[in-house]
Amino acid sequence: MTQQLNVKNLVVDLQTEAGMARAVDALNITLNKGQTFALVGESGCGKSMTALSLLRLLPDNAVIQSGQVQLSDVDVFQLSENQMRSIRGRRISIIFQEPSTSLNPVMTVGDQILEVIFQHTQLQGAAAHARALEWLKKVGLPEPERRMSSYPFEMSGGQLQRVMIAIALAAEPDLLIADEPTTALDVTIQAQILDLLKSLQKERGMAMLLITHDLAVVSGMADQVALMYAGQIVEVATAADFFVRPSHPYAKLLLQALPGEDLRGRQLAAIQGTVPPLTQAFKGCRFAPRCPYQTDACTDKAVAMSDLSDVHHVRCVRLNDVALQSASLPPLLDRAQALSTDHSSLLSVKDLSVTYSLGGGFLGAKKTFQAVKKVSFDIQKGQTLALVGESGCGKTTIGKALLQLLTPQTQMTGQAFLNGQDLFGLSGRALQESRRQLQIIFQNPFGSLNPRMRVLEILEEGMKSLHPEWSEEQRRSDLKTLMDQVGLRADALDRYPHEFSGGQRQRIAIARALAVKPSLIVCDEPTSALDVSVQAQILNLLRELQDSLGVSYLFVTHNIGVVAYLADRVAVMHSGEIVEMGDASQILNDPQDAYTKTLLSAVPKLNQALV
């Protein structure tokens, strides 16, 4: 097969406040034309830094120390910056992890996709406009004609992600780097995007470097899989070998951490501890401190790759003398028993409707859009209600409405009672006091964390405001415990949001919501940016809090595996309405509504041929 990408001995160092960190350490990748190579691993292991290196888009504090990147017949590291600009977008393109910070906020969506088409194709004028519109249609963006003149701030996270994908594909590159391309997408659009990528690969032979936390997507898309940990690749294999015969302890533990209905009432196999700081000097296996099978031999000296076959390589000294088996998982408190003592309603929402103003008026008719239409539901104490449905169906709007976080121009009708208190009748101090009991984990941690505040200040802000009776000693003690619970080191408290990856910022956002010990949390895609090991930690924590403290969750998510594991009840939304609601097991296994059936049929699953 024709080689599209060959990366040899790539080494990237990153200057941090704590010292020099080796973000990528002697990485080797070979990717053939038409193939998909998946790069997986926990946040902070070097995946995105690898992607930015290939495009020579590293931040100012990063430097490529050694290595070679061969893109077909071109040595990327030998090109001038002007030459590199002609390569980016045309020969190699990227779907960035966070579209809200990657898109230009003062340019319309249409202008941003046209910019790529003008620069890298021969199309101009009406032909270029038609091509841009075609790509917006291909990625499933609703009302593409209208969205051509929209600005990024007017669109949801899922819609922005689709725009980002359209821009990346507009010039039909030879190599696509897809950095978490489906994170903010619902399962139906995700299936559409993945089918589109597959068709482009078949038609044009496009190669793809896929960076994702979603192992189900990997099993359905990838030809090869490489698992990274602390800057190194620790296992590389064909997708078939990786999912059937994972050999590194880290790989086995990741696959055991996946949530599902069969694990309800049990702890997920979360990996203890956190990824080590890359500033430290490593002597032996970097995973050893977290590995249940580590021995002295694991820490004596650096571990080289071992060949299990011509296509399967593993960095582990105990490959031949240990059988890695699933550990027995202790059951949590029985869910039915935990809820049997109190069936009282914590939250009751009745006929909630939300209408957005889209401008107009004065000389023209005022334009409105009804995002939520007479929605009603109840959440019991200690219960989880999952809201699922396509992007734009009103899920996030409901969550923001409960906390009165919608714009003043938004019209809202209906009622919402929390512990018998009318939330929509509160204002001023009474509204603030209600947030002792009601918190939210926002969908976008990049936009919801104050960049000028240290993590400690961000987390303490709510504690000081809503619980002034807590002493400084109590606050600091609680926060140190919370950092460990969400999978972050204690030193994270003294750092700023920009020093963390997207997944790490999401953990900070989760910690902020948990810090004030509310009775109800609106969880808006809280695990979308998390790798499966940290996701398991967070889900275990949410379940433990629910069983010990009776915390309730309104859980907005596209991840049906998480729904199957965590939710007691499920409400399916479509076009602002709840079309089906009931017990989680019944909805997921025997849906009655046609839309629910379509939605669930699009859910990616681990390839049954592989497992």
N, C-alpha and C positions, 0 to 999 in steps of 0.2 A: 504493500500500500504506500501511497505518496505521503511523505512526512510533512505535516503542516507546521508543527511547533516542536522544537527540541531545546529544552532548558538543561544546561549542564552546570553543576556545582554553583548554584546561585547563593550568594551570601549577602545579606542586607543587615546593616547595623542602624540602630535608632538611638539618637541622643535624647535621653530623658533627664528629668531633674534628679533622678536617683542614680544616674550614670549611664554608660553605654549598654544598650540591650541588643542582643543578636536576635533580630526578629525572624530572619530566615537563615537557616544553617545548612549549607551544602545540599540544596534541593535539586533533584533531577526529575524531569518530566518529558515524556515523549508522547505526542498526540498526532495521530494520522488524519488525513483528510476524511471528513464525514463522520468522525468519531466524537464521542462525548467522554471527557475525562472529568470525573467528579473529585473535588477536593473537599474533604469533610474533617471535622474536629471542633473542639470547643472554641468559644470566643477568645481572642487574644493569642491564638496558636500560630498566627502568621499567614492565614489564608488570603485575607484582603491585601496584606502587604505584598504578597507574591503577585497578585493580580496587578497592583499599581506598578510594580517593578517591570512587568512585561510591557506596560504602556509608557514607562518612564514618566510617571506622574506621582512620584514619591513626594511626601512633604519635605520641607526645607531641612528638617532635623534628621532625615534619613539619607544614607549613602550606600550605594552598591559597592561592596568591597571586592567581589570577584564574581566570575561566572560568565556564561554566554547564553544569549537568547537568539536562536535561529528561527525566524519566521519564513518558512519555505526557503527561498534563496537569499534572504536578507538577514544580516547580522544587526539586530536592533540596537545594540550598544555601540555600534560603530557609526550610526547615523548622526548627522547634525540635527539640531532642533527643528530647522525648517523642513528637512527631509522627514523627520518624525511626524510633523503636523500633517503631511500628506498621507502618512501611513494610518494614523489614528482616524477611525471612522470609516475608512475605505477598506483597508486590508485587515485591520484589527479594531474591534469595537467592544464597548463594555456597557453592561447594565449595572449602574452603581447601586450599592446596597440601600442608600437612603435618598429617594427621589426628592423629598422636600428641601434638601440642602444642595442637591445636584442641579436642579433646574433654576434658570434665571428668573427671579421673581418679578422683574420689570419687563419681561418679554412675553408675548402671548405664546400659547402652545404651538400655534401654527407657525409663527416666526422661528421658533426653536427647531422644529423638525425641518422647515424649509432651509434653514441655515446649513444643515448637514447635506441636504439634497443638492443645493447650489454648489457647495464646495467640492463634493465628491462624485457627482454625476454630471452628465451633459444636459440635463433637463433644466428648463427655465420657464418662467411665466406660468401659463395655464397648465402646462404639462407637469411642472413641478408641484403645483397646487393639487392637481389630481392625484399625483403619487403620494403626497403627504396625507391626503384624505383617505386614500386606499389603505395606508398603513394603520391609521387610527381605527378604521373599520376592522382590519385584520386582528387587532389586539382587543377587540370587543369593547371599545369605548362608546358609551351611549351618546347619542346625538353628536356624532363627530363633526358635522358641519358647524354646529354652534360652538363646539369646544375649540375649534380652530382659533377663535377670537377670545377665548377664555385665558385668564392668567392662572398660574399655579395655585394661588391662595383660594381660588374659587372652587377647587376640586378636592375630593376626598383622597386619603392615602392610597387606596386601591386604584383610583383613577390616575393619580400621578405616576404610580408604578407602571401602568399600562402605557402612559405617554413616554416614560423613560425607555421602555422596551421598544416602542415604535421608533424613537430617535436612534436607538442603537442598531436597529435593523434596516433603517431607511436606505443606507448605501449598500446593503447586501454584502457585508464583510466576509472575508475568507475564514476569519477566526473570531468567534464571539466569546467574550468573557462574561459570564452571567453570575454576578455576585448577589446571591439571595434574590433571584428574579421573581419568585412567587410569594415572598414573605407576606405582603399586604393584600394578596388576592384571595377571593373566595374560591371554593373548590371548582365551580363551573368555569369561571374565567381562567383559573389555573390550568384546568384540563384543556381549554381552548388554546392557551399560550403554549403549553407543552406540545400539543399536536402541531401548532404552527412551526415551532422550532424543529420538530422531527421532519416535517415536510420540507423545510428549507435545507436541512441537512441532506435529505434524499435527492432534492432537485439540484442543489448547487454544490454539494459536497462540503458544506460549511462545517468546520470543526468547532467544538464548543468546550471551553473549560468551565465547568459548573461548580460553583461554590454554594453550598446549601447545608442547612441543619436537618432538612426533611429527608430522612433515609428512605421513605416510601417513594419519593420523587426520584431519588438516586437509583433505586432498584429498577424503576421503569424506564429510565433515560440513559444511564451510564453504560459504557462499554468497559471502562476501567475505573477503579476507585483507589484513591490515596488518602490515608488517614494521617493527619498532622497532629503533633503534640509538642508544645513548647518550642516551636520553630523548626522541628524536624519531621520528616515523614517516617512513621513507625511501621506502617504496613501499606503495601501496594499490591493490587491483585485485579484480576478480571472481576466484574460485578458478580458473576456466578460464584466464583471462589470466595469472594469477600462475604457474601450473605450466607453461603452454605458452610464454609469452613473458615470463619474468622479465627485468627491464630494469636494475635497480640491480646493480652489481657484487657487492654483499653478498648479494643474493638468489641470483644465479647461483652464487656460491661455496658457499652453504649447500646448495643442491640437489646440487652436485657432491660434497659431503662425506658423503652418505648411504652407509652400508656395504652390501655385498651380495656374493653368491657370485661375481659377475663380476669383482670387484675383489680377490679373494684373491691374495696374493703381491705386491700393489702398495700403495703408500702412498695413503691417503685424502687428498682435497684439503682438508686442514685449513687454516684461515685463520691466517696468522701473526700473532703479537702478541696483545694482550688489549684488551678494551673499556676506553677511557680513563676515568680518574677523573672523575666528574661535577662535581667541585669546580673543575676547570680552566676557564679562559675559552676558548671556541671561537671561531675567526675564520672558518674556511672549512668544508669538508665534514668531518664528524666521523669518517667512515670512511677518509679520505684516507691516514693513516699506515699502514693495513693493506691499502690497495687497490693491486693490481698495475698499475692503469691511471691512477694519479693524476699530475697535472701541476701546474704553478704556478697555473693557473687554478682548481684545486680548493681551494687554500688562501688565495686572495686575499680573499674575502668570503663572507658567509653564503649558503647555497644554498637557494633557494626551490623549492617543488614545481612541476614541469612537467607539463602535461597531454598524455598520449599519446592519450587518448580521454576521453569523458565519464565513464568508469568506471575509468580506469587513470591513476594519478598517481605520479610518480617524482621524488625529490630528487637529481638528478645533473646536473652541468654538461656532461657528455660524452655525453649520450644520442644525439646525432646524428652524432658523429664517431668512434665507436669500436665495433668489433664484439668483444664479449666472448666469447672462445672458451675451451674447456676446455684448461688447460695440460697438457702431456705429463707423465705421472706416472712417476717412476723406479721400476723394479721393486725389490722387496726381495730378500733372499737367498732362493733357491728353498727352499720349505718341505721338500720331500721330501729335498733334498740336505742341508739343515741337520740333519735327524733321522737320516740314513742311517748316520752314524758311531757312534751310540749308541742302541740300542733297549732299553736296560736299564730296568727299572721303577723309578721314583722313589717312587711311592706305590702300595701294594697294600692294598685294603680287602676283607675276607672276611667274609661273613655278618653284616654290621652290623645290629643291631636296637636300636631306642630306644623305651622305653616311659615315658610320663609318668604321674605320679600325679595324679589329679583330686580328691583328698580322700576323705572317708569314713573307714571304719574305726571301731574301738571299738564303737559300737552298731550301725553299719550296715556293709554290705559295702564294702570298699575299691574305689574306682573308678579304672580305668586306661585309657589310650589309647595304642595302639601306633602311633607316628608313622612309624617306619621298620622295614621287615620284611625281614630277611636280604638286605641289599643288598651286592653285590660288584662291584668294578671296579678297574682299574689305570690309572695315568697314567704315561706314559714321560717321561723327561727331555726338556725342551723341547717338551712337548706340551700342548695345551689340550683338556680334556674339558668339554663343556657339559652341565649338568643343566637340563632344561626340564620344565615341567609346571605344573598349576594351583596357585594358592596353597593352602598347607596340605597339599601332597602329601609333604613331608618334605625338600625340597631344602636349606633353611636349616639344619634340624636336623642333617643330615649334616655340613655345614661346621662347625657349632659342636661337634659330637661329636669331630671330628678334633683340635680344639684344646682339648678338655675344658673347654668353656665352658657346659655344661649344668648345671642345678641339681642339688644333692646328692640330691634326691628322685627324680631321673630314673634309671631302670635302663638300662644299656647293656651289650650283649653283642656278641661278634664280635672281630675283629682289624683293626688298621691298622698297616702297616709303612711307615716313611719312611726310605729308604736302608737298609733292613734292620732298623731300630730299631722295637721295638714301642711305638707312641705311647701305648697304653692302659695300659702297664705303668710309665709314668713318673710321677713326682711330685716336688714340691719343686724343688730346683735343676736337676735333670735335665729336668724339664718346662719350666722357664724357658729352659734352654739350647736345647731343641728349637725354640723360637720364633725362633731365629736363622734357621732354615731354613723355618719355616712361619708365615705371617702371614695375616691376614684383613682384607678391606675390608667393613665392616659395611653392612647395607642402609640403616640410618637414621643419617645423619650428625648429625642434631639430638640424638640421644641418646648418641652414641658419642664426642663431643668434650667434654672438660672445659671448662665455661663460665668457670672461674676461671683458666685458663691461657692465655697467649698462644700463638699458632700455633707460634712458635719452641720454646717449652717442650714443647708437645704432641709435636712431631716429634723433638726431642732426647731425650725421655724414653726411648724405645725404643733409640735409638742409644747412650746412656750405659749403659743396663742390659745390653744384649746385646753391645755392642762397646766395652767400656771402654778398649780399646787405641787407639781412634781419638782423635786430638788435637782440641782445640776448633777449630783452624784447618781441619782436614779436615772436621769436621762442618758448619761454617758454609759452606764452599765447596760441599759436596755439596748442602746445602739450598737455596742460591741457584740452583744448576743445576736442582734438582728443581722449584722454584717455576716456573721458566720452562717446564719440560717439561710440567707439568700446567696451564699456562695462567693462572698467577697472577703478579702483580707482586711483586718482592722485598720491598716494604714490607708485604706481607701477613704476614710473619713477626712483626711487632711489634703485630699487632692480635688481638682476641679473637673467638671463634667467632660471637658474636651480631652482629658487624658485617658478616657475610657472608650472601649469599643461600643457598638450599638447594643450588643447583648448585655454588656456590663452596665450601661446606662439604664437599660430596662430593669435590671435587678435593683438599682438605686431607686427607681420610680416605684417599684413594688415595696421596697423597704419604707419609703415615705408614707405610703398608704397604710401600712401595717403599724407604723410608729405610734399613732395616737390611739390604737386599740379600738377601732370602730366596731359596731354590731353588723353593719352591712357595707360591703365594698362592691362598687361597680368596676368590674375587671374588663377593660376594653382591649382585647387582644394582648393580654399580659405576657404570653409565652411566644409570641410570633417571632421575636428576634433572638430567642434563646436556643442554644444547642440542646440536644436531648438529655444530656446528663444534668445540666442546670435546670432544665424544664422539670425533670424528675424531682430535684431538690425542692423546687418551688411548689409543685403539686403536692408533694408530701407535707410541706409546711402548711399549705392552705387546708389540707385535710386535717392535720393535727390541730390547727387553730379552731377549725370547725367542730371537731369532736371534743376539745377541751373547753372552749370558750363559747361555743354556739354561734360563731360568726356565720353570716349568710353572704352569698355571692350572687350578683347578677353578672353572668359570665358571657361576654360577647366574644365570639371566636369563630374562625374558619376551620379550626383543627378538630375534626370529628373524633379522632382518637382521644383527645383531651376531654371532649364532651362525654364520650362513652365511659371514661374512667371516673370523672368528677361529678357530672351533673345528676341530680335527682329527677329534674323535670326539664323538658326541652320545649321551647317555643320557636317555630319556624316562621320567619318573616319574608314577605314578598311584596314589593311596591308599597311599603308603608303599613301593611296589614299583617296580623298574625293569621296564617292560613291553617296551622295545625299546632296543637299544644297538648302535652300529656306526659306520662311517665317516660323517662329516658329510654329504657329498654324497649318499650312498645314503639316509640317513634322511630328509633334506629333500626329495629328489626322487622317491624310490620307497619311501615308508613301507609297512610290512607290517601293523602292529598297527592295529586299528580306532580305538583312542583317539588314537594318533599322527596318523592321518588327520584325525580331528575337530579336534584341536588345530591342525594346520597350516592347515586350511581356514578357521579363524577369524582368521588373521593379516591385519592391514590392509595394503593395498598402495596405492601411489600410483595414483590413479584412471587406468586405462588409457585412458580417453577423453580424459584431459587431457595425457598425456605421449606 
